[in-house]
Amino acid sequence: MALETELETFRRELPALLTDPARRGKFVLIHGEAVVGCFATFDDALAAGYDRLGLSPFLVKEVTDHEEPRYFSRNLRCPT
C-alpha cells in the first residue's frame, strides 16, 4: 500500500504531537519514518514536501484528535 510507512509513522508520533500545544492544529510533513517538519497550513506543508522531496512519496497530516477528509490533486508544472 502506498504511504504505509508514513501512515504508521504518523500514528506512532501523533500522541506526542498532540501534547505539544505549538503543533496542535498544524500540519506535519512525513517522509518514511521521519517527521520532516511542522507547518501552519496544509498548503505550506505540501509546498515544502515538493520543494524538499520532489516526487518522492510523502504525507501531510493535520495534528488533530478528529480528522476531516481532504481532497486534492498533484500540482505539477509542465516543463516549457
RATA-V416754 format. One record per backbone hydrogen bond with DSSP energy under -0.5 kcal/mol. NH is the residue of the N-H (numbers start at 0). CO is the residue of the C=O. If there is no record, write none. Layout:
nh: <NH;NH>
co: <CO;CO>
This chain:
nh: <3;6;7;8;9;10;11;12;13;14;16;17;18;19;19;20;22;23;24;25;26;27;28;29;29;30;33;35;35;36;38;44;45;46;47;48;49;50;51;52;53;55;58;60;62;63;75>
co: <0;2;3;4;5;6;7;8;9;10;12;13;14;15;16;18;19;19;62;22;38;60;36;27;58;33;30;28;33;28;26;40;41;42;43;44;45;46;47;48;49;52;29;27;25;61;73>
